[in-house]
Amino acid sequence: RSIWETNLAKIHQHNLEVDLGMHSYTLGMNQFGDMTHEEFKKQMNILKMPDNIEKNNFNHRSFFAPSNVIVPKAV
């Protein structure tokens, strides 16, 4: 409970700073509110490659846009 309360206090502090013009966005509580930052990173920053892909031959720079989506040239 104390982790959630600490995170809630950070959210309230940030949103007070929004009212003072210090930030351009607000924060809110979500399903990860009872995790520390380290716990969140440990759970969410995991890439699990399928066993049938050779990890040494994986091209990390490749991106193929979905064929059924029209993507704008600039954002």
Rosetta blueprint (number, residue, H / E / L):
1 R L
2 S H
3 I H
4 W H
5 E H
6 T H
7 N H
8 L H
9 A H
10 K H
11 I H
12 H H
13 Q H
14 H H
15 N H
16 L H
17 E H
18 V H
19 D H
20 L L
21 G L
22 M L
23 H L
24 S L
25 Y L
26 T L
27 L L
28 G L
29 M L
30 N L
31 Q L
32 F L
33 G L
34 D L
35 M L
36 T L
37 H H
38 E H
39 E H
40 F H
41 K H
42 K H
43 Q H
44 M H
45 N L
46 I L
47 L L
48 K L
49 M L
50 P L
51 D L
52 N L
53 I L
54 E L
55 K H
56 N H
57 N H
58 F L
59 N L
60 H L
61 R L
62 S L
63 F L
64 F L
65 A L
66 P L
67 S L
68 N L
69 V L
70 I L
71 V L
72 P L
73 K L
74 A L
75 V L
